[in-house]
Amino acid sequence: MDELGLIVEGILNKTQKLILRNQLLKEKIQTLQDQNQSLVEQLNEQSAHIKKMEEKLANSHFTSAIGKGNSDQARQKVSELLREVEKCYALLNR
């Protein structure tokens, strides 16, 4: 009967260790999920910032092309903008 008590005690110890390990892993998962969410938000912010900067750069190229009097570049930029507007208009008409 003494051996049975030792076996039960061993099982209880292992069960407690598994419960503790499970709890630690759940906490780690929660931490990693929080960290992942934070990184996704940061990525979205940086993507928006990059988009704004690209728009600023495009506007800068456009204004510099017009400001310098380079009519070929200015025409090209205006044509690009018109094509983009036409694409948007076509999407709206669908």
N, C-alpha and C positions, 0 to 999 in steps of 0.2 A: 504494500500500500504506500510505502514511503517513496518508491520509484514513481508511482502515479502522481503523487503530489509534486515531485520535482519536474515531471513532464508538464503538468498543468502550469506550474510556475514559469517554466521556460516559455510556454506558449503565451502566457500573459505578458511576459517581458518583451517577447518579439512583437506581440500585438501593439503594445504601448510604443515601441520603437517605430513601428509602421505608422501608427497614428500621428506621432510627432513628425516623422519624415513627410507624411502626407500634408500636414499643416504647413510645414516649412516650404514645401513645393507649391502649395496654393498661394502662399504669400509671395513667393518668387514670381509665380505666374502673374499675379496682380501687379507687382512692381514692373514687370516687363511689359504688360499691357498698357500701364500708365505711361511708361517711357515711350512705347511705340506710338501711342496717341499724341504725345507731345512732339515726337519727331514728325509725324504726319502733319500736324498743325504748322510746325516750323517749315516743312517742305512746301506746304500750300502758300504760306506767307512769302517764302523766297521765290516761288514760281510767279506769284502776283507781282513781286518787286521786279523780277527779271522782265516780265511782260511790259511793265511800266517803263523800265529803262530802255527796252527795245523800241517802244513807241517814241520815247524822247529822242533816241538816236535817229530813228527814221525821220522824225520831224526836223531834227537838226540837219540831216543831209538834204532834206527838201528845201529848207530855208537857206542853207548855204548855196545850193544849186541856183536858186532864184536870185539870191543876193549877189552872187558873183556875175550874174548876167549870162551864165552858160545855158543857152536856150535849149540845147539838145538834152542835157540832163534834166532841165526843168520840164520839158515836154514828156520825157520818159517817166518822171515821177508823177506828173499829172495823169498820164495814161494809166499808170499802175493804180492810182487812186480811183480813177473812173472805172476800171475793170473790177476793183474790189467793191465799189458801190453797186455796180451792175449785178455782181454775184449776190450781194445782200438783197437787192431788190428782187432778183429771181427767186431767192429762198423765201422771201415774204409772200410772193405770189403763188406759192405752191398750195 
